[in-house]
Structures are given as structure tokens and as C-alpha cells.
Amino acid sequence: MPALRELQARFARAVLGGPPSGLLDSLVADHLPPARRLAVYRANVHIALLRVLEGGFPATRRAAGEDRFRAAAIAFLRASPPVEPRLHLWGGAFPAWLAAHPETAGQPWLGDLAGLEWAREEVYYAADAPALVPTALAALPQERYPALRLRLHPTARLLASRWPIDALWRGEVASPPPTPAHVLVSRPGMEVQTLVLTAGEHALLAALSADATLADAAEAALDAEPGLDLTAILARHLAAGTFTSFG
């Protein structure tokens, strides 16, 4: 018999679809031949991991179609199996992998759509943090505003895509033309929220997340979207809990 660590490693590789490499000779068979025992275990593991991806990426599954999603998911779990026991953390590499997978070449938006779904999954499990109360800013002298650094809520995730990933996620389109989309995913309270942003809004929040002052972030926003109503945008995000503090 090989050492336990070696046996476990060989067993894991075989379960995920690799060659048994002498593993079957090391297994003790009762009523089932070793090859059959391994096949049953492999099928159960594949089904369990497939269910994790189906649960985390339902919109991507719907957009891809059942057969295409299953083929891509099985290929992914073989290439990138979980490395820790917390399965809700597994799947972060799936969007980028999906975008490069030949099986999905005819649907180039799938990777970005999966990225939106993973952001929602990640935000759901993120640590809680208080949102900035609008009255905290209202109490400041206006001359301090240009130098303010507004810090985004730690659950905030900004996404930009050349595809309408928000409409795809909602199931409103099936085969869209390239249409840029900007999205903010966050969870300042109990529920995950997905906000569609304008290009200027996205530029403002991206600059603030990079520690720009409010004045510099406003300049970036107006470069991206001339005529943007900055006061209305700030009010929207203060109400939505997008920020957690300022300095």
C-alpha cells in the first residue's frame, strides 16, 4: 500500500477525471470491482461540484444552455478543483476560464455575465460594515468637499463590460449586440444590490476607490460623461449605502 498522502492525491486526481495510475490496485474491493467503486465516487463528486456551479451561476447557465454550461462546468472542475473545504469560495476563476473556453466561443458575453454573478456571490458572503450616513457629510463645510476622499463600502464591486450584462442577468436579452454596461454590486445592508451605472458614474466611483479626492474623481466623471449631475449622483449613492466613510 502507498503512503496515505500519496494515496489521497492519486485518488483525488482519478476522481476528477485523471488516469487511475495504479490506484485501483491499491483499493480493497468488497462486492464491487475497484474500477466500479471509483466510477461511482467520481460521478458523485462531479455531480456535487456541478451543483455548486449551477447554484452560483444560474443566469450564466440559462444564457449558455444546459448542455453547453454542463460541458464547460465539468471541464472547469477537472482543471480547477476546489483547494479548500469551503465550496462557496470556489468558482472565482470560473468567469475568466469560461471566457477563454472553446465551448463558449459563440457567446463571448458569458465570461462577463459569470463575473457579475460571482461578484454577487462574493458580496453575499463578505463581512458586514456600516454605510456612511448622509447627515455626516451634510454637517461638513462645503469648502472641505473638493479634498474629501470618500471610501467605498468594502462589499462594493465595480464591473464594466462591452456587453449588456445587467440585461443578460435579468433575462431580458438572449443574443445581444455589443452594448457597454457598468454595474455596481454591493451589500451595505442585508440584501445584495445590483445597480446599473452610467459611464460617468462608474468613472467617479472607480476614481474614489483608487483614493482620489472628490474633486479629481468629479473631473474623471465629467471626462467620461460631460454634463453629469454630480450632486444627484452623490445623493443616489449616499442613499444606496455605496460609501462607508470619508477622510
Secondary structure, 3 states (H helix, E strand, C coil): CCCHHHHHHHHHHHHCCCCCCCHHHHCCCCCCCHHHHHHHHHHHHHHHHHHHHHHHCHHHHHHHCHHHHHHHHHHHHHHCCCCCCCHHHCCCCHHHHHHHCHHHCCCCCHHHHHHHHHHHHHHHCCCCCCCCCHHHHHCCCHHHHHHCCEEECCCCEEEEECCCHHHHHHCCCCCCCCCCEEEEEECCCCCCEEEEECHHHHHHHHHHHCCCCHHHHHHHHHHHCCCCCHHHHHHHHHHHCCEEEEC
